[in-house]
Amino acid sequence: MSVSPSSSAQAAREAVARQLRTLRKEAGMTLVQLAAACDWHHSKTSRIENALTGPSANDIRRWCAATGRADQAQDLIVQSINAETLYQQWRDQVRSGLRHIQESRVQFFRGTELFRVYSSGLVPGLLQTEGYATAVLRIAADSNDLAEDDSAEAARARIERSRLIHEPGHRFVAVIEETVLHYRIAGAEAMAAQLGYLLTAGALPAVSLGIIPIASERTHWPEETFHIYDDKLVAMELVSAEVRVTQPSEVSQYVKTFERLRSMAVYGAEARGLVLRAIAALH
């Protein structure tokens, strides 16, 4: 069973909390006793053990010292830091503008050989037209209350970045839900252009475009949109944050989920037929 993308970060935080709770119990200490030894209120101990509050490095050192396991502190500190940095707040990222985000990832994209993306809501970024991308990024700008809307410049930067699908050394495997073709993210003209481009891009040698039909019998439910870069990183965009997963076992889980979803998709003439029907529905 796959999990919500936010769970990767939360699960990492909970793993630290479980280990701290285990140290307390092995030391035979109650919540109140541990709190007294660490010189803080017992409610803080409870929040940490329930993964409601991420402990600081100093909190972990004091906890481990109080339970007689100071040797565990450094490993737990590293683990806790990794858990907290799984979340990258959107507001921190967009502070320099949406265009900056697009341009900052060019080198990373150029260093990636295999892109895999499953999308349940939008046409994947590397397959977007400028009109569609502008509409998508304008929504992002509105959602984040940006002082300056640079969605048009960001869209042009995204299209510039997307040219790498025409360059040798990259493969792009996309699986989208059929509903993506029907969501009116942009006006009718921009949507028609976007859907028309999918017909062109889907025929490129380096691109594999699969579409999961609405009417198909599912062997796996729709998931949150996620991107897999080679076998090293999985990225998911949530409302408030971007989650980045690098743990090999978790990356492997997403790869397996992607393959399950990919097996339900149609390709070639069948996929083109779904796109053509979506274009016809615009009129």
Helices and strands as residue ranges (DSSP letters): H 6-26, H 31-38, H 42-49, H 57-66, G 70-72, H 73-85, E 87-89, H 90-94, H 98-104, H 106-110, E 114-119, G 125-127, H 130-143, H 151-162, G 163-166, E 171-177, G 178-181, H 188-201, E 207-212, E 226-229, E 233-237, E 241-245, H 248-264, H 268-281
